Amino acid sequence: MVFITGSNGLLGQKLTDLYLRHPEIPFVATGKGPNRHPVKTGYFYEDADITDHGRMRSLLEKYKPKAVINTAAMTNVDACESDKTGCDAMNVDAVENLARLSSELGFKLIHLSTDFIFDGTHPMYTEEEEPRPLSNYGRSKWEGEKRVMQYARDWAILRTVLVYGVVQDMSRSNIVLWAYQTLKNGTAAKVVNDQYRTPTLAEDLAMGCFLVQQKQASGIYNIAGPDYFGIHELMERVGQYFDFQLDQISLVSSETLNQPAKRPPITGLDISKAQKELGYAPHNFSDGLALVAKQAGWE
């Protein structure tokens, strides 16, 4: 039995898709509110808030999973900066609760983290590098990682970068969807020219989680896309793919946007460990974009 938190989010729904293709693996999906996934049968769904520690204990005692994949998090970087209490409740305290329950109830905890735990001074961070977060979001995710390592019986931490993709019922947008709509509508937009990442297709991240669960791998793994480029280049690639004009796009430095939370300028994650140990084989950005376009009906 596999137990998924945050199943109404982009990654959570892709995990539901993936496990539905493996009917030999029973799973339970949990999320806040009604189930957003279009398929309602073939698995269990539970309405659950990860910050409700009693509810999480009750569900985990009920289903007795062998693995918990924790995708639930507060990921709005600027909101985390202004709401430290809410951020810590989801990204630190709830994670510690799951980690402690891992030891008590005997399940493996697979926890999702982020490149924002780093200060962004160079590309392609490895799993061994020392986190130095610049924002409250990054700090909370690093604190969550430490709680997993300290309290969980058996654990894996999957760090990722700039996840993109599409599902039928989206709770929030992402960089590729925003780029497509902005360019299609000819909307004027400012795009930073000093932030570099390795964008990650949501299906690839789900597969990374699946591989860790199936192989019972432990430790830290970078699960990201294989292509490293700037946010402005991502915008250009989307424009070129759909033959959109880029005239309305203005390139600016991050400082001019006056965002509440500081972003690490240069990250990207080195995925060679996951490729070697897990057989992780992500889509390149062009193929990922083609898949999203097909799923979204843009072609």
C-alpha angles and dihedrals in degrees: 000000000000121000119205124195123198091028094159092064127087096266092039092056092047088052089052089051091050098047091045086063087058105056090170088072113069114211143177122215119206129190142145112280128347121352109272095193113104093224110071101174136068095051142040123267125197129184102230139156111215091216090062097089094185092052092049092050091049093051094045091050089048098050100029095207123196090214136025119200107201110203095149114111145132099255104167097112097202093043089054088054093056098036106046092160094054091042093053092045091061104027101038116013097041090046092052089051091054091045092052091046088051090062094041099045099030106240130136114249116217107189129190120224139166149239087243089084085078130075094233102237098137141012129264107025116203127219091258099058121111115254117235107174121202099196139046089250091054092045092051093050091049090049088050090052091052091051090052092051092045102044111021120097094214122005149168126193118206115198118198143175137226099334117209136181143103137257131178096255110035121192091193140359130252138209098275095046090048092048092050095049093043094051095040092052093043090235118169110246141171115227124189117243097193105060121090128189146158101243114217127214110226091230090057093051090050089051090051090055090047094050092050091049095046095044092041088229119177135200132040123327131181108224109184144120122291097233124084119200145126127281088244090055090051088056090049092049092052090049093050093047093055096031093242124159117249097199095111094054117100119196113221139167119258092245092064092062093064093212115180093234125055115234123213104250101212123026131128120155129247105233099185093109092054091045092052101039102031103027088241110177112176127192117258113243095260093054091043090052091050090052093049091047091053094047093047094047093240094136 
